[in-house]
Amino acid sequence: MLSNCKKLKFLVLPILFSLFFISCGSNGAPKQNDAKETFKVGAILPLTGDASFLGEAEKKGIELALNEIKDLPGIDGIEIFYEDSRNEAKHSISAINKLINIHNVDAVIATHSGVCGPISDYISKEDQNKLPIIIGTIVASTKITSNNEVFFRLYPSGKQEAIPMANFAKNKLDLNKVCIYYQNDDYGIDGFQNFNQEFEGLGGSITWSNAFDKKTRDHKNALSKIDFNNIDGIYIIGNTPAFALVFKQLSELGFKKTIMTGSSIMVPSLRKLASEGINGTYFSSTLFDIPSSDHPNITKQFLEKFKEKYGNSPSFLEAFTYSSIKLIYEALINSKKSNIDLKENMKNLKEISTPIGLIGFSGSQEANLPIAIQRFDENGKMQLIKTSTNP
């Protein structure tokens, strides 16, 4: 799969290593090379097809970050190569091959589960030392980082959202008996398992749990099996229209206890489906999604720059692709200075300031994301309750 250009990098290393010593002074110290360098980055986005509106937004976040980076020290700039995934597996594989074999990129950004999953499976069969680093964002499944060494994930996982919420439920809301209703996929199962383990570890009890299919439209039969009088609350996790309908139907069943969920409920289309059923619900989110009055300065600056450039306010889509470019820039700069492998520099990033909070990988391929707990009041208005940093 890899190009001759990629392979040549490894053939010339011994020659470069010898030249390094020739260029040293009499005391053996290398001469300082301050020459700037242009790096190549690929972006695999849904630029056409039904999901093109997502790709258009994601591209704006990338462009804003690149515009800022060109004025920063250390590198001459980043040359970007866009490839259209159409949010489909076959186009995603063609895109990653083109970026590696033709454009010879140093790093790649890919968005969405239907794209990142197939790419992760595909590259797992290749020589990991000859691949660019890849940041997968707006993808909830942690599987993309489990079968290779170069895929990094920047997005809240079921685990990252569930653990802070379980702590909040037991220690702040003083809930003791909770039900869990979760979407039957990687994201939902991850959230279910981690909330269950954390909550019970704190002394709470999970009295009922059940999974629902992504195509489910009527949840009332399953939900009616819960003894509403014998629980303190329910944790709902998912990210599809089926998930959003749970809130509406719980309200129609007369549920009055505490409701908790993840950040997906903030997606406008899902929030609309949930209707007034979300009122009073506690939910987790990134720091980007908290009320603007509570935003950290870096987020406020991002919002101002984006509106100045594009004339409208960004969503989380632009914030995550913007932050992905910032992380790649930091890894490239550190790699150039230290001559350490690019993927190792990405793993070692800590507390990089981005619109979604201070981000790092702490030696892993999963980003540490600060998580906020918020609540929809009785009129559906968001209220910030607390912020916490995920393990």
C-alpha positions in Angstrom: 0.0 0.0 0.0 2.8 2.4 0.8 4.6 4.5 -1.8 8.2 4.3 -2.8 8.6 7.8 -1.4 7.7 6.4 2.0 10.1 3.5 1.8 12.9 5.8 0.7 12.7 7.6 4.0 14.0 4.6 5.7 16.7 3.8 3.1 18.4 7.2 3.5 18.4 7.2 7.3 21.9 5.7 7.6 23.3 8.3 5.1 21.7 11.1 7.0 23.0 9.7 10.3 26.5 9.8 9.0 26.1 13.4 7.7 24.9 14.4 11.1 28.3 13.6 12.6 30.2 15.3 9.9 28.2 18.4 10.5 29.0 18.4 14.3 31.6 20.8 15.8 34.8 19.7 17.4 33.0 19.2 20.7 30.5 16.8 19.1 27.5 19.1 19.5 25.2 19.3 16.5 24.8 22.6 14.7 21.5 24.3 15.2 19.2 24.0 12.2 16.6 26.7 12.3 15.2 26.2 8.8 11.5 26.1 8.7 9.7 23.2 7.1 6.3 22.7 5.5 4.3 19.6 6.6 1.6 17.8 4.8 -1.7 16.9 6.4 -4.7 15.1 4.9 -8.3 15.5 5.8 -11.0 12.9 5.1 -14.4 14.6 5.3 -17.9 14.0 3.9 -17.7 16.7 1.2 -20.5 15.3 -1.0 -23.5 13.2 -0.4 -26.1 13.2 2.4 -23.6 14.2 5.1 -21.9 17.0 3.1 -23.3 19.6 5.4 -21.2 18.1 8.2 -18.1 18.1 6.0 -18.6 21.7 5.1 -18.7 22.7 8.8 -15.7 20.5 9.7 -13.6 22.0 6.8 -14.2 25.5 8.2 -12.7 24.5 11.6 -9.6 23.2 9.8 -9.2 26.3 7.6 -9.4 28.6 10.6 -6.7 26.6 12.5 -4.5 26.6 9.4 -4.9 30.3 9.0 -3.6 30.8 12.6 -0.8 28.3 12.3 0.8 30.0 9.4 1.8 32.9 11.7 3.2 30.6 14.5 6.9 29.8 14.9 8.6 26.5 14.2 7.2 25.5 10.8 6.7 27.2 7.5 3.1 26.0 7.4 0.9 23.0 6.8 -0.2 22.0 3.3 -3.6 20.5 3.4 -5.0 17.8 1.1 -8.8 17.2 1.3 -10.3 13.9 0.3 -14.1 13.1 0.1 -15.3 10.2 2.2 -19.0 10.7 1.3 -19.3 9.2 4.8 -18.9 5.7 3.2 -16.4 3.0 3.9 -15.2 2.3 0.3 -14.5 6.0 -0.4 -12.7 6.2 3.0 -10.2 3.5 2.0 -9.6 5.1 -1.3 -9.0 8.4 0.4 -6.4 7.1 2.9 -4.6 5.3 0.2 -4.3 8.4 -1.9 -3.1 10.5 1.0 -0.4 8.0 1.9 0.7 6.9 -1.6 0.3 10.0 -3.6 0.5 13.0 -1.2 2.9 11.3 1.2 1.3 13.1 4.2 2.7 13.3 7.7 -0.7 13.3 9.4 -4.4 12.8 8.7 -7.7 14.0 10.2 -10.7 11.7 9.6 -14.3 12.3 10.9 -17.2 10.0 11.8 -17.5 6.4 12.8 -18.5 5.1 9.4 -15.2 6.4 8.1 -12.8 5.9 11.0 -13.8 2.4 11.7 -13.0 1.0 8.2 -9.8 3.0 8.0 -8.6 1.6 11.4 -9.3 -2.0 10.3 -7.6 -1.4 7.0 -4.4 0.1 8.3 -4.1 -2.5 11.1 -2.7 -4.9 8.5 0.0 -2.5 7.4 3.5 -1.7 8.7 2.8 0.8 11.5 6.2 2.4 11.2 5.4 3.5 7.7 2.1 5.2 8.3 1.2 8.8 9.1 -0.5 9.5 12.4 -4.3 9.8 12.2 -6.7 11.7 14.4 -10.2 10.4 14.4 -12.7 12.9 15.7 -16.5 13.0 16.0 -16.3 9.3 16.5 -17.5 7.7 19.8 -16.2 4.2 19.5 -12.8 3.5 21.1 -12.2 0.5 18.8 -10.4 2.6 16.3 -7.4 2.9 18.6 -7.3 -0.7 19.8 -5.8 -2.5 16.7 -3.1 -0.1 15.6 -0.4 2.3 16.8 -1.1 5.4 14.7 -4.8 6.2 15.3 -5.6 8.8 17.9 -9.2 9.6 19.0 -10.5 13.0 20.0 -14.1 12.8 21.1 -16.0 11.9 24.3 -16.4 8.1 24.6 -19.2 6.4 26.5 -16.6 5.8 29.3 -15.5 9.4 29.5 -19.1 10.6 29.9 -20.4 7.8 32.1 -17.8 7.9 34.9 -18.2 11.6 35.8 -22.0 11.2 35.6 -22.0 8.2 37.9 -19.9 10.1 40.4 -22.2 13.1 40.2 -25.3 10.9 40.6 -24.1 9.2 43.7 -22.0 11.9 45.4 -23.9 15.1 44.5 -27.5 14.0 43.7 -27.4 11.3 46.4 -29.1 8.7 44.1 -29.0 5.1 45.3 -31.1 3.1 42.9 -30.7 3.8 39.2 -31.8 2.2 35.9 -29.8 2.2 32.7 -31.3 2.3 29.2 -28.7 2.2 26.5 -28.2 2.0 22.7 -27.0 -1.4 21.6 -23.7 -0.4 20.0 -20.1 0.2 21.0 -20.9 3.7 22.4 -23.9 2.6 24.4 -22.4 -0.6 25.8 -19.2 1.3 26.8 -21.3 3.9 28.6 -23.5 1.2 30.3 -20.6 -0.8 31.5 -18.7 2.1 32.9 -21.6 3.8 34.6 -22.7 0.5 36.1 -19.2 -0.3 37.4 -18.5 3.2 38.8 -22.0 3.6 40.4 -22.0 0.3 42.1 -18.4 0.8 43.2 -19.6 3.9 45.0 -22.3 1.9 46.8 -25.2 2.5 44.5 -27.4 -0.1 42.9 -28.4 -0.7 39.3 -31.9 -2.1 39.6 -32.8 -2.5 35.9 -30.9 -2.3 32.6 -31.9 -2.9 29.0 -30.5 -2.2 25.5 -32.5 -0.7 22.6 -31.9 -1.0 18.9 -30.9 2.1 16.8 -34.1 1.7 14.8 -36.5 1.5 17.8 -39.3 3.9 17.6 -41.6 2.7 20.5 -39.8 2.4 23.9 -42.9 2.3 26.1 -43.1 -1.5 26.3 -39.6 -1.7 27.6 -39.8 1.4 29.9 -43.1 0.2 31.4 -41.3 -2.7 33.0 -39.5 -0.2 35.3 -40.9 0.2 38.8 -40.9 4.1 38.8 -41.7 4.1 42.5 -38.7 2.1 43.4 -35.9 4.0 41.7 -34.2 7.4 42.1 -33.3 8.0 38.5 -32.4 6.6 35.0 -29.3 7.0 32.9 -30.0 7.0 29.1 -27.1 6.7 26.6 -27.2 6.8 22.8 -26.7 9.2 19.9 -29.5 8.4 17.4 -33.1 9.4 16.8 -34.2 6.3 18.7 -32.3 7.6 21.7 -33.9 11.0 21.5 -37.4 9.4 21.5 -36.8 7.8 24.9 -37.0 11.2 26.7 -40.3 12.1 25.0 -41.9 8.7 25.8 -40.7 8.7 29.4 -42.4 12.0 29.9 -45.6 10.6 28.3 -45.4 7.7 30.8 -45.4 10.2 33.7 -41.8 9.7 34.8 -40.9 12.2 37.4 -37.5 11.0 38.8 -34.0 12.2 37.9 -32.9 11.7 34.2 -29.2 11.7 33.2 -27.6 11.3 29.8 -24.6 12.2 27.6 -23.6 15.0 25.3 -25.5 13.7 22.2 -28.8 15.3 23.6 -27.3 18.6 22.6 -27.5 17.8 18.8 -30.3 20.1 17.6 -32.2 17.5 15.7 -32.1 15.0 18.6 -33.1 17.7 21.1 -36.1 18.6 18.9 -37.2 15.0 18.9 -36.9 14.7 22.6 -39.1 17.7 23.0 -40.0 18.8 26.5 -38.9 15.4 27.8 -35.4 16.7 28.3 -36.5 19.4 30.7 -34.9 18.8 34.1 -32.4 16.3 32.6 -28.7 16.3 33.7 -26.2 15.8 30.8 -22.5 15.7 30.3 -20.7 17.8 27.7 -17.4 19.2 26.6 -16.4 22.7 27.8 -17.2 24.0 24.3 -20.8 23.3 24.8 -21.3 25.0 28.2 -23.2 28.4 28.3 -21.1 31.2 26.7 -20.9 33.2 29.9 -18.9 30.3 31.4 -16.6 29.7 28.5 -12.8 29.8 29.2 -10.9 32.5 27.3 -9.5 30.2 24.6 -13.1 29.2 23.7 -14.3 32.8 23.6 -11.4 33.7 21.3 -12.2 30.8 19.0 -15.9 31.9 18.8 -14.9 35.5 18.0 -12.4 34.5 15.3 -14.8 32.1 13.7 -17.6 34.6 13.6 -15.3 37.3 12.2 -14.2 34.9 9.4 -17.4 33.2 8.5 -20.2 35.5 9.8 -21.8 32.8 12.0 -21.2 30.9 15.2 -19.5 27.5 15.1 -20.8 24.2 16.3 -18.9 21.4 18.1 -18.0 20.0 14.6 -15.8 23.0 13.8 -14.4 23.1 17.3 -13.2 19.5 17.1 -11.6 19.7 13.7 -10.0 23.0 14.7 -8.6 21.4 17.9 -7.4 18.4 15.8 -5.2 20.6 13.7 -3.9 22.3 16.8 -2.8 19.0 18.3 -1.2 17.9 15.1 0.8 21.2 15.0 2.0 20.7 18.6 3.1 17.1 17.8 4.9 18.2 14.6 6.7 21.0 16.4 7.8 18.7 19.2 8.9 16.0 16.7 11.0 18.5 14.8 12.7 19.8 17.9 13.3 16.4 19.6 13.7 14.1 16.5 11.4 11.7 18.3 8.8 9.7 16.4 5.7 11.7 15.5 3.3 9.3 17.1 5.3 9.2 20.3 5.1 13.0 20.4 1.4 12.9 19.9 1.0 10.4 22.8 3.1 12.7 25.1 1.1 15.8 24.5 -0.3 17.3 27.7 -2.7 20.2 28.5 -2.8 21.7 25.0 -5.1 24.7 25.1 -8.1 24.2 22.7 -11.7 25.5 22.4 -12.9 22.2 24.0 -10.5 22.4 27.0 -7.0 21.5 27.9 -6.3 18.3 25.9 -3.6 15.7 26.1 -3.1 11.9 25.5 -1.0 11.1 28.6 0.8 8.2 26.8 -2.2 6.7 25.2 -4.1 7.1 21.9 -7.3 8.3 23.6 -7.5 12.1 24.4 -8.2 13.2 27.9 -11.2 15.5 27.6 -12.5 17.8 30.4 -16.2 17.0 30.9 -18.9 19.4 32.2 -22.1 18.4 33.9 -25.1 20.6 32.9 -28.8 20.6 33.3 -31.8 21.6 31.2 -34.0 23.7 33.4 -37.8 23.4 33.3 -37.9 25.7 30.2 -35.1 23.8 28.4 -32.4 26.4 29.1 -28.9 25.0 29.8 -27.4 25.5 33.2 -23.7 24.7 34.1 -23.6 22.6 37.2 -19.9 21.6 37.5 -16.8 20.7 35.4 -14.4 17.8 36.0 -11.5 16.2 34.2 -11.9 12.6 33.0 -9.5 9.9 34.0 
